[in-house]
Amino acid sequence: MLPLDHAKTLRHPFLATLLGTLVVLMSAPSASASASHPPPSINIQAQASMDVEPDKATLKARLWEHTPAVAQRDSQTQDSDALAEARQRLEQRASELIGHMEEIGLARDAINAGSLNIRPEHVNGPSQSNERETLVRTRLERPIEVALNDLERLEDILDALVDAGVNSLDGVQFDLKDREAATDEALVKALEKARHKAQLMADTLNITLGEITQVQETQSPVFAPRMMSIRADSMESSGTQAEYHPGIIRIDAGVNVQWAITEKAARPHPGKDAAAQE
């Protein structure tokens, strides 16, 4: 026979259902107690740097011509013939430069003459009554790029540009023919370093590495072409033979790798075995 109070409770379906739910909840283990602990793991961060010698270069130079400088008030009515003559001189010089580059063995597609750039320039005129009049002229400019796949010819090409009369040498950009292979190698080195560090820690702490559970790039391989600045006037005025050293290009990569730990203290430590035997 059920106790009187319990019997009265059962006569009310809602109360009976509520009582049953409470009994189940009280008898079940708590969520925090039943939740399994995350498996043990080891997390390794590693960075690697790689120095690579460049194997290609891009040389940048400029040619320009000017129209005669005129008073600012007359700049709107500047002689169109003067502009045409300046452009003709510029195109002639660019053509001669390209021909000279081809004569010394460069392929035509390795030489790129950029678009014509025209802009006004303000210059100081002669002084009159302690005042200088501002004059205006037009500058016509052509950029020239030379792609060089043989760095041993760099010195000859630079000398040829100066001999051809370029107005400005804007520098040399050293690069790699196969960037992707170099950045891949840097990433592999970072992963190998992470694996080495993980194994070293596992051996030292007497633990066993399991499967890799996570891999992440903390720094994508960074590649920056190296620049070398050169001034055409300084090369032309220098009486000594110049030397050019491309230097190196550094590529950095970083990774974060996580291994599961399958056993703890599963293997006797070699140092402890030796000490025990003694």
N, C-alpha and C positions, 0 to 999 in steps of 0.2 A: 504494500500500500504506500502511495506517495504521501509525503507530508502535506498537511492541509494548505500551507502557503503555496507550495509548489503546485498543488492541484488547481488552486485558484488561478495561478498564473497561466497554466496550460489552457484554461478555458478562454483565454484571450489570445487569439492567433498572433496578433502583432507583437504582444509581449513575449510570446514563446519564440518567435523568429528572432527578436532582438536578443533574447537571452542566449539562443544558440550561437549567434554571431559573436557575442562577447566571449563565450566559452572557447570558440575556435581561435579567435585572436589572442586570447591569453595563453592558450596552449602552444601556438605557433612561435617559432624563434623569431627574434627581431631581424629586420632587414640588414642592419649593420653587422649582426652576429653571423647571419647566414651568407653574407656576401664574401666571396673568396678574395683573398689578398692578391694583388697583381703579382705575376711571376717575377722573380728577381731578374735583373738585367744589368748590363753595363753600357754606359753611354760614352762615346769617344768623339771628341772634336779634333780635327787635324787640318793643318794648312801646309801647302807645299808651294815652293817658288821654283821656277825654271828659267834659266838664262839661255837665250837663243840668239845666235848670230844672224843678222838680217841677210837676205839673199836677193833683194831687189830694192830699187829706189825710184823715187819720182822727183825730178828736178823742176823747179818752178822759176820762171823768169818773165820779164815784161819788156816790151818795146813801146815807146811812145814818141809822138811828134806834137808840136805846138803850132798854132797859127800866130801871126804877129800880134803883140799886145796893143790894144787900142784903148782910148779913153772910155770910161764906163758909160758916158752918155751916148757913145757911138756903137756900143756893143750889140744893140738890136739890129743895126744895119751893117753888121760885119760882112765883109766881102765873101761871097760864096765861093769865089775862085780860090781864096786863101784856104778855105776849109777843104776844098777838093785837092789842092796841091799837097796839103799836109797828109791827107789820107793816102794819096798816091805814093808819097815818100814812105809812109808807114807800111803799106802793102808791099812795096818793093823790098824793104828791109826784111820783112817777115818771110817773103819768098826766098830771098838770098840766104837767110838763116836756115830755113828748112832744107834748101839745096846743099848747104854746107854740112848739115847733120847727116844727110844721106851719103855725101861723099866720104865721110869717115866711117861709114858702115852701119848706120842706124836704119832700121826699116821705116818705111813711110808711116805705117800705122802706129809706130812708137812715138811719133811727134804730133802733138795736138796744138793747133793755134786756136785760141778761144775767140769768143765773139768780140767785135769791136765795141769799145766803151768810149763814149764822148761826154765830156763834162767841162763846164767853164771853170776857170781859175782866176783868182784875183792876185795881182802882183803890184809891188810898189813901183811907181814911175819915178822919173828924175825929180830931184828936189827943186822947187821954185818958191822963192821968198819964204824960206824956212818951212815950207809945206810940201808934202809929198802927195802927188795925185795917184789915185788908185786906177790901175789899168786892168783890163780884162782880156784874157786870151782863152782859146779853146784847146783842150788837151784830148788827143786821140790816142787810145792805148789798146794794145793787144797782149793778152797773157799767152805765154808759151809753156807747155808741159812736155817733158821728155820722160818716158818710161824706160827704165834701165834694168835689165835682167842679169847683167854681168857687172858686178861691183868693181871688178878690176879695171873697168874702163871709166870709172867715175871721174878720175882726175882729167882724163883726156876730154871727156864731154864738157866738163866745167870750163876747161881752157878754151874749148871750141866756142862755147857760148859767149865768153868774154871777147874772143877774137872777132866774133860776128857782130859785136857792138850792142849787146843787150844793155838796156838802161838800168835794169835792176835784176839781181839774183835773189829771189825771195827765200831760198833755202832748199834743203834736200830732206825728203821724208823717207826714212828707211822702213822697210816692211818685209813681210814674209810671203813667199809664193803660195804656201799652203798654211793658212792661218788655222784652219780647222784641225789639222793633224797636230799642230803645236798645242792648241788649247786642250785637245783630247789627252795628250800626253801629260799635261799639267794636272788634269783631273785624275788620271790614273795614279800619278804619284801621290796625290792627296789621299786617295782610297787605300793605296798600299801602306802609307804612313799610318792611317787609322787602324788598319789590320795589325800592323806591327805593334802599335801601342796597346791594342786590346789584348794581343797574345802575351805581351810582356807583363801586363797587369794580371792576367789570368794565371800565368806561371808563378808570379810573385805571391799572389794571394791564394794560391792553391785552389782555384776554381776551374770549372770546365765551361768553355764557350759553347753555346748552342747555335740555333739558327739566327740569322740577321732578321730583326723585326722591323727595322726602320732605317732608311737611308735618305739623307737630305743634303742638298748643296747649301752651305752657309755663305759661300762666295763663288759666284760663277767665274770661270776663268777670265781674268781682266787682261786685255791686250791693248797696248797703246803704241802706235808707231813712233819711232824716235825721230826728232827733228834736229836738223843742223842748219843754223842760219849762216848765210854768206852775203857779203856785200860786193857787188860787181866792181865798184870804184876801188875798194881796198885790194881786190885781187889784181886789178889792172895796174895799180900804182906800186904793188909790191914787187921788188926785184928778185925775191927768193922763190924757189919752187915750193908750192904749198903741198902739204900732206893731209889726207882725209882719212879719218878712222871712223867707221860706222858704229863702233861700240857694240853693245848688246841690247836685246829687248827682253825685258823681264815679264813673265806671265805668272800670276798668282791664282791659286784655286783653294777652296776650302770645303770640307764636308763634315757632316755629323752622322755617325753610324751607331746603331744600337744592336747589341747582341743579347739574346736570352742566356741566362746561366742555368745549365741543366743540372749541375751538382754543386754542392758546397762541401768543401773539404773531402772530396771524393778520392783524391790521390795523396799519398804521403809526400811531404815536401822533401826534395833531395837533400837539402841541408840538415833537416831533422833526422833523416835516416842515417846520415854519416855520423851525426853527433851521438845517436843512440848506439851505433855499433862500437864507437870508441868507449 
